[in-house]
């Protein structure tokens, strides 16, 4: 009988910037829960600071500079992070305080936040 190979669960957090921001907090939480965390944002310096905090706490983190307004960069990020089906969570925190109507579906909300964020760049 073949031995079961347990894959490490992975998570992506998009929109990681400030060390005290929501994206960093989500990444740290997923790391504490045993996830390998792929953190994505536009600032390498910010990503490295957040990654250092996670590593110092014993976590597994991969910082990746990504522009969330460019679809091909997001697709590449997802493909890289989903190592054989281990990706379980994607958190998107790149909306920068976007206001939205309460009647939007989750998909419409995501697209609205993404488009508003893209226009601000």
C-alpha positions in Angstrom: 0.0 0.0 0.0 1.4 3.4 -1.0 2.1 5.8 1.8 -0.1 8.9 2.0 2.0 12.0 1.2 0.8 14.9 3.2 1.2 18.2 1.4 1.7 21.4 3.3 -1.4 23.6 3.0 -0.7 26.9 1.4 -2.4 30.3 1.4 -2.0 33.5 -0.7 -2.4 36.9 0.8 -2.6 39.7 -1.8 -2.1 43.3 -0.8 0.6 42.9 1.9 2.2 46.2 2.6 2.7 47.7 6.1 3.8 45.4 8.9 0.8 46.4 11.0 -1.7 46.2 8.1 -4.5 43.7 7.6 -2.6 41.8 4.9 0.3 41.2 7.2 -2.0 40.2 10.0 -3.7 37.6 7.8 -0.4 36.2 6.6 0.9 35.9 10.2 -2.4 34.2 11.3 -2.3 31.7 8.4 1.3 30.9 9.2 0.5 30.2 12.8 -2.2 27.8 11.6 0.5 25.8 9.7 0.1 27.2 6.2 2.9 28.0 3.9 2.1 31.6 3.1 2.7 33.4 -0.2 2.6 37.1 0.4 2.1 39.4 -2.5 2.4 43.2 -2.8 4.1 45.9 -4.8 6.8 46.8 -2.3 9.7 44.4 -1.9 10.8 46.2 1.2 7.4 45.8 2.8 7.2 42.2 1.9 10.6 41.4 3.3 9.8 43.0 6.6 6.6 41.0 6.9 8.3 37.9 5.8 11.1 38.4 8.4 8.5 38.6 11.2 6.8 35.4 10.0 10.2 33.5 9.7 11.2 34.7 13.2 8.0 33.2 14.5 8.8 29.9 12.9 6.6 30.2 9.9 7.1 29.4 6.2 6.6 32.3 3.9 7.4 33.2 0.3 7.3 37.0 -0.6 6.5 37.7 -4.2 6.3 41.2 -5.7 3.0 41.3 -7.6 0.9 44.0 -9.1 -2.7 43.0 -8.3 -4.0 45.1 -11.1 -2.3 43.0 -13.8 -4.2 39.8 -14.4 -1.2 37.8 -15.8 0.7 38.5 -12.6 -2.1 37.2 -10.5 -2.4 34.1 -12.7 1.3 33.4 -12.4 1.1 33.9 -8.6 -1.8 31.4 -8.3 -0.1 28.9 -10.5 3.2 29.1 -8.5 1.5 28.9 -5.1 -0.8 26.0 -6.0 1.8 23.3 -5.8 -0.1 20.2 -6.8 -3.4 21.3 -5.3 -2.1 22.5 -1.9 -3.6 26.0 -2.2 -6.6 26.3 0.3 -6.9 30.1 0.9 -6.7 33.3 -1.1 -7.1 36.6 0.8 -7.4 39.7 -1.3 -6.6 43.0 0.6 -5.6 45.3 -2.2 -8.8 47.3 -2.4 -7.4 50.3 -0.4 -10.6 51.3 1.4 -12.9 50.9 -1.6 -16.5 51.8 -0.9 -19.2 49.4 -2.3 -22.9 48.8 -2.3 -24.2 46.2 0.1 -26.2 44.4 -2.7 -23.1 43.2 -4.5 -22.4 39.5 -4.7 -18.9 38.3 -3.5 -17.8 38.0 -7.1 -19.1 41.5 -8.0 -17.5 42.9 -4.8 -14.1 41.4 -5.7 -14.3 42.8 -9.2 -15.4 46.2 -8.0 -12.6 46.4 -5.4 -10.1 45.2 -8.0 -11.2 47.8 -10.6 -11.2 50.6 -8.1 -7.8 49.7 -6.9 -6.5 49.5 -10.6 -7.9 53.0 -11.3 -5.9 54.5 -8.4 -2.6 53.3 -9.8 
